[in-house]
Amino acid sequence: MQTSEGFSVPVSRISVLELGIDAVHARGFDVDPPSPSEFYTFSYYSSPIVLADRSGIREWPAGVSLLLCPEDRRYMHARSEDLQNSWFHFDGEDAAAYLDKYAIPTNTVMDLGELHFLKPILEEVNEERSRRPLHWEDAVSDLTRRFLRELGYVIAEAERANTSTQRRAERLMRDIRMRVHSNLSHRWTVENMAALGDYNPTWFATAYKRHFGLSPIDDLLQARMKHADALLRHLPMTVSQVATNCGFANVEHFTRLYRKRMGCTPGQTRRHGVQI
């Protein structure tokens, strides 16, 4: 089939083999399979993550994406905090052609921020794969191509709009967030967060909320609650130990916040997880 741009598009399907939406793993989780895969993988990370790409291995702040080809190494390690990511495996004869068409780099970590279209598309894909209505495989293929087109657009816009100064400022903001979230037991204030980048605290708080959608303190509390939830479910720690690990000096205060944000007490979560 010939497009108006003269690009020849193969008609074979792109198949989604497996996917995860806001998948969570406890801190320390890692993946490093010994042999290459037979599929492409796209991942978006909502938490800091150590990744391998063509430039080497390093830790990246939350908000990065990575698209890997079948032959690329698939290494990741949740070193600083619990891992949260959305991802999918896909294959198809025309997959490489669409990556070329939309100029999507592979085996290169992309710092694009939140991809608002990713989860809605994955939810549609998951619905098609679960229900399997008539022509569901074609629908999944169309959704995958739509995702790649949207991703290519975001990449092109980022390259066109962002000056090098803007990119450095965004990188510093993400690095500050990663440093804060990798040391949740520290008694953080807006002032000492801002000091990590030599920022005025008022300016920093405003810029932080613009970047991440939450104030620095609300974002920190959310990260602490997520980490506490993972510790309670997966590790043999007392509620008091979890509170201390997550930066709370007062267990009662921790319990009140946890119940308000998570809908149950820490003890109730712990009883459904590891038994001590």
Secondary structure, DSSP 8 states (H G I E B T S, - for coil): -B-TT--B------EEEEEEEEEEE-TT-EE--SS--SSEEEEEESS-EEEEETTEEEEE-TTEEEEE-TTS---EE--SS-EEEEEEEEE-TTHHHHHHHTT--SSS-EE----TTHHHHHHHHHHHHHH--TTHHHHHHHHHHHHHHHHHHHHHHHHHH--HHHHHHHHHHHHHHHHHHT-TTS---HHHHHHTTT--HHHHHHHHHHHHSS-HHHHHHHHHHHHHHHHHHHS---HHHHHHHTT-S-HHHHHHHHHHHHSS-HHHHHHTS---
